[in-house]
Amino acid sequence: MAYILISAASDIIIKKDMKTYVLVLNASYEFLNIATLERAVKLLYKGKAEIVEAVDGKEIGSPSFKFKMPSIIRMLYFIFRPHRDVALTKKNILLRDDHKCQYCSREGDTIDHIVPKSRGGEDTWENCVCSCINCNTRKNNRTPEEANMKLLKKPRKPVYIPWILIKRDASKVGWAKYLFWNINIEEAVEPA
């Protein structure tokens, strides 16, 4: 098992294969990032962040320096971040559509262009949907109307926060109040 020495002065050691992530908030308590436990410990040790919420019953440190294992940290100074868009990728389209075919609601793992690219359809959030292999083959190089197929819902571009984070790490329920998880997923999508 490999270990990482955070700082020779602190003697804080973290197992390299630990897959623990920490929610990082800006000084204003807005979402900033998701960091590895290693990065979060560095920020805490250097005095750049504080623990907002810790993992119950777990501590990390050395004989001379200990603190609770962080689940959420907050930066002690404000970091300006411009608005971020969700990248249009196959993975993100599948996440948006919950890996469900938008024609028949079965499990899907391919991307279908509503207006085929050969007919001028573009790579946009509004023109790409998750599809199962059968529906994608059935639709072929036609529009849904021509193939006598109906979309379950109109595809829209998702908002970066909180949508993509909810889909990627829904197990972090303690993060909910900082990521607005109490809203309906439809509210996390930009209006058409």
C-alpha positions, 0 to 999 in steps of 0.5 A, a space after each residue: 500500500 502506497 502512502 503520501 507524505 503531505 509535508 515533512 514538517 507535519 508528518 501527515 500521511 494519507 494512503 495513496 489509494 484512498 478514494 475520499 473526496 471533499 466538497 470545497 466551498 468558496 468563502 461565500 459558501 458557494 460550491 467551488 470544487 470537489 477535491 481529493 482528501 489529500 488536497 483538502 488536508 494540504 489546504 487545511 494544514 496551510 491555513 487556507 481553509 476550514 472544516 465545515 463538516 467532518 466525517 463522524 468518528 474519523 480523524 487524520 493527522 500525526 502524533 503532533 497534529 490531528 484533526 477530524 477527517 473533512 467532508 466539507 471545507 470552506 476556503 478562508 478567502 474568496 476565489 472568483 470563478 466565472 460561470 461554468 458550462 457543462 461540457 457536451 460529451 457523451 458521458 454528460 448526455 447519458 448522465 442528463 438522461 439517466 442512461 434511459 432511452 429517450 424514445 422507449 425508456 429502456 437502458 440506453 448507451 448510445 447518443 442519437 441526434 434528433 435531427 441527423 447530422 447528415 441533415 444539418 443537425 448539430 452537436 448541441 444539448 437540445 439535439 442529442 439524447 440517450 438512445 438504446 441500440 434498437 431505437 437508434 437503429 430503428 430511427 436510423 437517418 430520420 427525424 423522430 416524426 419520420 420514424 413515427 417515434 416520440 421523445 419522452 421529454 424535450 432535451 435541454 442544457 443542464 445547469 452546471 450546479 447542482 445538476 452534474 454533481 448530483 449525478 456524479 456523487 449522489 452518495 454524499 448526502 451531507 453535501 445536500 444543503 450546499 448544492 441545493 439538492 432539495 430542488 427538483 432535477 427539472 429545476 436544475 435545467 436551464 429553461 428553454 
